Amino acid sequence: MTAAIKIPKRRSVYVIYNEERNRSKIGMSVDPTQRLRNLQTGNDAALSLPYYLEMDADLAPRVEKRARRIGEEAGKNRTREWLANTSPSEAQSYVQRAYEIERGRNRI
């Protein structure tokens, strides 16, 4: 008998903030608080999780990608998932805008 693989139906797009470097990470996880703990391990700067937005798992990758693109279009330099000189509220606005755009695309 083969065990069924559980695929999460919900995921979150999150903002993790590094105050010391004033940069925000936009990422995706089933458990953003666990992701924060994992990132904090081995990171000398304190990180925080000021925001996350839970959504359908199939929508999350598109929202994450678009949110980063919105940040880049706003002039933020990006290193992988981190946006330089980006406050948590700015990053949150990118995620919210991306969610509205991508959610609307699902309705078409």
Rosetta constraint file for C-alpha pairs under 8 A:
AtomPair CA 8 CA 30 HARMONIC 7.29 0.50
AtomPair CA 8 CA 57 HARMONIC 6.67 0.50
AtomPair CA 9 CA 56 HARMONIC 5.90 0.50
AtomPair CA 9 CA 57 HARMONIC 5.18 0.50
AtomPair CA 9 CA 58 HARMONIC 7.91 0.50
AtomPair CA 10 CA 30 HARMONIC 6.81 0.50
AtomPair CA 10 CA 54 HARMONIC 6.57 0.50
AtomPair CA 10 CA 55 HARMONIC 5.49 0.50
AtomPair CA 10 CA 56 HARMONIC 4.60 0.50
AtomPair CA 10 CA 57 HARMONIC 4.55 0.50
AtomPair CA 11 CA 28 HARMONIC 6.87 0.50
AtomPair CA 11 CA 29 HARMONIC 5.68 0.50
AtomPair CA 11 CA 30 HARMONIC 4.54 0.50
AtomPair CA 11 CA 31 HARMONIC 7.57 0.50
AtomPair CA 11 CA 54 HARMONIC 5.54 0.50
AtomPair CA 11 CA 55 HARMONIC 5.60 0.50
AtomPair CA 11 CA 56 HARMONIC 6.15 0.50
AtomPair CA 11 CA 57 HARMONIC 4.86 0.50
AtomPair CA 11 CA 60 HARMONIC 6.27 0.50
AtomPair CA 12 CA 28 HARMONIC 5.55 0.50
AtomPair CA 12 CA 29 HARMONIC 5.41 0.50
AtomPair CA 12 CA 30 HARMONIC 5.94 0.50
AtomPair CA 12 CA 31 HARMONIC 7.32 0.50
AtomPair CA 12 CA 32 HARMONIC 6.88 0.50
AtomPair CA 12 CA 52 HARMONIC 6.05 0.50
AtomPair CA 12 CA 53 HARMONIC 5.16 0.50
AtomPair CA 12 CA 54 HARMONIC 4.07 0.50
AtomPair CA 12 CA 55 HARMONIC 5.95 0.50
AtomPair CA 12 CA 57 HARMONIC 7.90 0.50
AtomPair CA 12 CA 60 HARMONIC 6.63 0.50
AtomPair CA 13 CA 26 HARMONIC 6.93 0.50
AtomPair CA 13 CA 27 HARMONIC 5.58 0.50
AtomPair CA 13 CA 28 HARMONIC 4.36 0.50
AtomPair CA 13 CA 29 HARMONIC 6.57 0.50
AtomPair CA 13 CA 52 HARMONIC 5.59 0.50
AtomPair CA 13 CA 53 HARMONIC 5.44 0.50
AtomPair CA 13 CA 54 HARMONIC 6.59 0.50
AtomPair CA 13 CA 55 HARMONIC 7.91 0.50
AtomPair CA 13 CA 60 HARMONIC 6.23 0.50
AtomPair CA 13 CA 63 HARMONIC 7.31 0.50
AtomPair CA 13 CA 64 HARMONIC 6.06 0.50
AtomPair CA 13 CA 95 HARMONIC 7.29 0.50
AtomPair CA 14 CA 25 HARMONIC 7.78 0.50
AtomPair CA 14 CA 26 HARMONIC 5.66 0.50
AtomPair CA 14 CA 27 HARMONIC 5.43 0.50
AtomPair CA 14 CA 28 HARMONIC 5.99 0.50
AtomPair CA 14 CA 29 HARMONIC 7.54 0.50
AtomPair CA 14 CA 32 HARMONIC 6.55 0.50
AtomPair CA 14 CA 49 HARMONIC 7.48 0.50
AtomPair CA 14 CA 51 HARMONIC 5.81 0.50
AtomPair CA 14 CA 52 HARMONIC 3.99 0.50
AtomPair CA 14 CA 53 HARMONIC 6.34 0.50
AtomPair CA 14 CA 95 HARMONIC 7.94 0.50
AtomPair CA 15 CA 24 HARMONIC 6.25 0.50
AtomPair CA 15 CA 25 HARMONIC 5.45 0.50
AtomPair CA 15 CA 26 HARMONIC 4.86 0.50
AtomPair CA 15 CA 27 HARMONIC 6.72 0.50
AtomPair CA 15 CA 49 HARMONIC 6.07 0.50
AtomPair CA 15 CA 50 HARMONIC 6.37 0.50
AtomPair CA 15 CA 51 HARMONIC 5.34 0.50
AtomPair CA 15 CA 52 HARMONIC 6.11 0.50
AtomPair CA 15 CA 88 HARMONIC 6.79 0.50
AtomPair CA 15 CA 91 HARMONIC 6.57 0.50
AtomPair CA 15 CA 92 HARMONIC 6.68 0.50
AtomPair CA 16 CA 24 HARMONIC 5.62 0.50
AtomPair CA 16 CA 25 HARMONIC 5.03 0.50
AtomPair CA 16 CA 26 HARMONIC 6.73 0.50
AtomPair CA 16 CA 36 HARMONIC 7.06 0.50
AtomPair CA 16 CA 47 HARMONIC 6.58 0.50
AtomPair CA 16 CA 48 HARMONIC 5.56 0.50
AtomPair CA 16 CA 49 HARMONIC 4.62 0.50
AtomPair CA 16 CA 50 HARMONIC 6.56 0.50
AtomPair CA 16 CA 51 HARMONIC 7.44 0.50
AtomPair CA 16 CA 88 HARMONIC 7.69 0.50
AtomPair CA 17 CA 22 HARMONIC 7.32 0.50
AtomPair CA 17 CA 23 HARMONIC 6.03 0.50
AtomPair CA 17 CA 24 HARMONIC 4.48 0.50
AtomPair CA 17 CA 25 HARMONIC 6.31 0.50
AtomPair CA 17 CA 47 HARMONIC 5.53 0.50
AtomPair CA 17 CA 48 HARMONIC 5.22 0.50
AtomPair CA 17 CA 49 HARMONIC 6.35 0.50
AtomPair CA 17 CA 50 HARMONIC 7.11 0.50
AtomPair CA 17 CA 87 HARMONIC 7.55 0.50
AtomPair CA 17 CA 88 HARMONIC 6.22 0.50
AtomPair CA 18 CA 22 HARMONIC 5.66 0.50
AtomPair CA 18 CA 23 HARMONIC 5.42 0.50
AtomPair CA 18 CA 24 HARMONIC 6.22 0.50
AtomPair CA 18 CA 45 HARMONIC 6.79 0.50
AtomPair CA 18 CA 46 HARMONIC 6.40 0.50
AtomPair CA 18 CA 47 HARMONIC 4.91 0.50
AtomPair CA 18 CA 48 HARMONIC 6.83 0.50
AtomPair CA 19 CA 23 HARMONIC 6.79 0.50
AtomPair CA 19 CA 45 HARMONIC 7.91 0.50
AtomPair CA 19 CA 46 HARMONIC 7.26 0.50
AtomPair CA 19 CA 47 HARMONIC 7.11 0.50
AtomPair CA 20 CA 45 HARMONIC 6.39 0.50
AtomPair CA 20 CA 46 HARMONIC 7.49 0.50
AtomPair CA 21 CA 84 HARMONIC 7.89 0.50
AtomPair CA 21 CA 85 HARMONIC 7.75 0.50
AtomPair CA 22 CA 84 HARMONIC 6.64 0.50
AtomPair CA 22 CA 85 HARMONIC 5.19 0.50
AtomPair CA 22 CA 86 HARMONIC 6.10 0.50
AtomPair CA 22 CA 87 HARMONIC 6.54 0.50
AtomPair CA 23 CA 82 HARMONIC 6.34 0.50
AtomPair CA 23 CA 83 HARMONIC 5.46 0.50
AtomPair CA 23 CA 84 HARMONIC 4.56 0.50
AtomPair CA 23 CA 85 HARMONIC 5.24 0.50
AtomPair CA 23 CA 86 HARMONIC 5.03 0.50
AtomPair CA 23 CA 87 HARMONIC 6.65 0.50
AtomPair CA 24 CA 82 HARMONIC 5.43 0.50
AtomPair CA 24 CA 83 HARMONIC 5.29 0.50
AtomPair CA 24 CA 84 HARMONIC 6.84 0.50
AtomPair CA 24 CA 85 HARMONIC 7.86 0.50
AtomPair CA 24 CA 86 HARMONIC 5.71 0.50
AtomPair CA 24 CA 87 HARMONIC 6.56 0.50
AtomPair CA 24 CA 88 HARMONIC 6.34 0.50
AtomPair CA 24 CA 91 HARMONIC 6.57 0.50
AtomPair CA 25 CA 81 HARMONIC 5.33 0.50
AtomPair CA 25 CA 82 HARMONIC 4.18 0.50
AtomPair CA 25 CA 83 HARMONIC 6.18 0.50
AtomPair CA 26 CA 64 HARMONIC 6.66 0.50
AtomPair CA 26 CA 67 HARMONIC 7.46 0.50
AtomPair CA 26 CA 68 HARMONIC 6.78 0.50
AtomPair CA 26 CA 81 HARMONIC 5.71 0.50
AtomPair CA 26 CA 82 HARMONIC 6.55 0.50
AtomPair CA 26 CA 83 HARMONIC 7.82 0.50
AtomPair CA 26 CA 91 HARMONIC 7.23 0.50
AtomPair CA 26 CA 95 HARMONIC 7.89 0.50
AtomPair CA 27 CA 64 HARMONIC 6.10 0.50
AtomPair CA 27 CA 81 HARMONIC 6.55 0.50
AtomPair CA 28 CA 32 HARMONIC 7.56 0.50
AtomPair CA 28 CA 60 HARMONIC 6.80 0.50
AtomPair CA 28 CA 61 HARMONIC 7.10 0.50
AtomPair CA 28 CA 64 HARMONIC 6.54 0.50
AtomPair CA 29 CA 35 HARMONIC 6.94 0.50
AtomPair CA 31 CA 35 HARMONIC 6.34 0.50
AtomPair CA 32 CA 36 HARMONIC 6.17 0.50
AtomPair CA 32 CA 49 HARMONIC 7.80 0.50
AtomPair CA 32 CA 52 HARMONIC 7.30 0.50
AtomPair CA 33 CA 37 HARMONIC 6.39 0.50
AtomPair CA 33 CA 49 HARMONIC 7.28 0.50
AtomPair CA 34 CA 38 HARMONIC 6.21 0.50
AtomPair CA 35 CA 39 HARMONIC 6.18 0.50
AtomPair CA 36 CA 40 HARMONIC 6.01 0.50
AtomPair CA 36 CA 47 HARMONIC 7.33 0.50
AtomPair CA 36 CA 48 HARMONIC 7.24 0.50
AtomPair CA 36 CA 49 HARMONIC 6.76 0.50
AtomPair CA 37 CA 41 HARMONIC 6.42 0.50
AtomPair CA 39 CA 43 HARMONIC 6.79 0.50
AtomPair CA 40 CA 44 HARMONIC 7.71 0.50
AtomPair CA 40 CA 45 HARMONIC 7.92 0.50
AtomPair CA 40 CA 46 HARMONIC 7.11 0.50
AtomPair CA 40 CA 47 HARMONIC 6.36 0.50
AtomPair CA 50 CA 88 HARMONIC 6.54 0.50
AtomPair CA 51 CA 88 HARMONIC 7.63 0.50
AtomPair CA 51 CA 92 HARMONIC 6.59 0.50
AtomPair CA 55 CA 59 HARMONIC 6.77 0.50
AtomPair CA 55 CA 60 HARMONIC 6.40 0.50
AtomPair CA 56 CA 60 HARMONIC 6.51 0.50
AtomPair CA 57 CA 61 HARMONIC 7.70 0.50
AtomPair CA 58 CA 62 HARMONIC 7.97 0.50
AtomPair CA 59 CA 63 HARMONIC 6.35 0.50
AtomPair CA 59 CA 102 HARMONIC 7.24 0.50
AtomPair CA 59 CA 103 HARMONIC 7.49 0.50
AtomPair CA 60 CA 64 HARMONIC 6.04 0.50
AtomPair CA 61 CA 65 HARMONIC 6.21 0.50
AtomPair CA 62 CA 66 HARMONIC 6.06 0.50
AtomPair CA 62 CA 102 HARMONIC 6.88 0.50
AtomPair CA 63 CA 67 HARMONIC 5.92 0.50
AtomPair CA 63 CA 95 HARMONIC 6.82 0.50
AtomPair CA 63 CA 98 HARMONIC 5.23 0.50
AtomPair CA 63 CA 99 HARMONIC 5.41 0.50
AtomPair CA 63 CA 102 HARMONIC 6.24 0.50
AtomPair CA 64 CA 68 HARMONIC 6.45 0.50
AtomPair CA 64 CA 95 HARMONIC 7.05 0.50
AtomPair CA 64 CA 98 HARMONIC 7.59 0.50
AtomPair CA 65 CA 69 HARMONIC 6.37 0.50
AtomPair CA 66 CA 70 HARMONIC 6.10 0.50
AtomPair CA 66 CA 95 HARMONIC 7.96 0.50
AtomPair CA 66 CA 98 HARMONIC 5.51 0.50
AtomPair CA 67 CA 71 HARMONIC 6.32 0.50
AtomPair CA 67 CA 91 HARMONIC 7.90 0.50
AtomPair CA 67 CA 94 HARMONIC 4.87 0.50
AtomPair CA 67 CA 95 HARMONIC 4.92 0.50
AtomPair CA 67 CA 96 HARMONIC 7.98 0.50
AtomPair CA 67 CA 97 HARMONIC 7.31 0.50
AtomPair CA 67 CA 98 HARMONIC 5.10 0.50
AtomPair CA 68 CA 72 HARMONIC 6.30 0.50
AtomPair CA 68 CA 81 HARMONIC 7.36 0.50
AtomPair CA 68 CA 83 HARMONIC 7.73 0.50
AtomPair CA 68 CA 94 HARMONIC 7.32 0.50
AtomPair CA 69 CA 73 HARMONIC 6.12 0.50
AtomPair CA 70 CA 74 HARMONIC 6.23 0.50
AtomPair CA 70 CA 94 HARMONIC 5.96 0.50
AtomPair CA 70 CA 98 HARMONIC 7.54 0.50
AtomPair CA 71 CA 75 HARMONIC 6.69 0.50
AtomPair CA 71 CA 76 HARMONIC 5.54 0.50
AtomPair CA 71 CA 83 HARMONIC 7.16 0.50
AtomPair CA 71 CA 91 HARMONIC 7.29 0.50
AtomPair CA 71 CA 94 HARMONIC 6.31 0.50
AtomPair CA 72 CA 76 HARMONIC 4.77 0.50
AtomPair CA 72 CA 77 HARMONIC 6.21 0.50
AtomPair CA 72 CA 78 HARMONIC 6.81 0.50
AtomPair CA 72 CA 83 HARMONIC 7.91 0.50
AtomPair CA 76 CA 83 HARMONIC 5.94 0.50
AtomPair CA 76 CA 84 HARMONIC 5.95 0.50
AtomPair CA 76 CA 85 HARMONIC 6.90 0.50
AtomPair CA 76 CA 86 HARMONIC 7.15 0.50
AtomPair CA 77 CA 83 HARMONIC 5.78 0.50
AtomPair CA 77 CA 84 HARMONIC 5.43 0.50
AtomPair CA 77 CA 85 HARMONIC 7.97 0.50
AtomPair CA 78 CA 82 HARMONIC 5.61 0.50
AtomPair CA 78 CA 83 HARMONIC 4.59 0.50
AtomPair CA 78 CA 84 HARMONIC 6.19 0.50
AtomPair CA 79 CA 83 HARMONIC 6.55 0.50
AtomPair CA 79 CA 84 HARMONIC 7.74 0.50
AtomPair CA 86 CA 90 HARMONIC 6.12 0.50
AtomPair CA 86 CA 91 HARMONIC 6.48 0.50
AtomPair CA 87 CA 91 HARMONIC 6.35 0.50
AtomPair CA 88 CA 92 HARMONIC 5.96 0.50
AtomPair CA 89 CA 93 HARMONIC 6.19 0.50
AtomPair CA 90 CA 94 HARMONIC 6.48 0.50
AtomPair CA 91 CA 95 HARMONIC 6.41 0.50
AtomPair CA 92 CA 96 HARMONIC 6.16 0.50
AtomPair CA 93 CA 97 HARMONIC 6.00 0.50
AtomPair CA 94 CA 98 HARMONIC 6.03 0.50
AtomPair CA 95 CA 99 HARMONIC 6.06 0.50
AtomPair CA 96 CA 100 HARMONIC 6.32 0.50
AtomPair CA 97 CA 101 HARMONIC 6.29 0.50
AtomPair CA 98 CA 102 HARMONIC 6.04 0.50
AtomPair CA 99 CA 103 HARMONIC 5.72 0.50
AtomPair CA 100 CA 104 HARMONIC 6.07 0.50
AtomPair CA 101 CA 105 HARMONIC 6.42 0.50
AtomPair CA 102 CA 106 HARMONIC 6.50 0.50
AtomPair CA 103 CA 107 HARMONIC 6.90 0.50
AtomPair CA 104 CA 108 HARMONIC 7.03 0.50
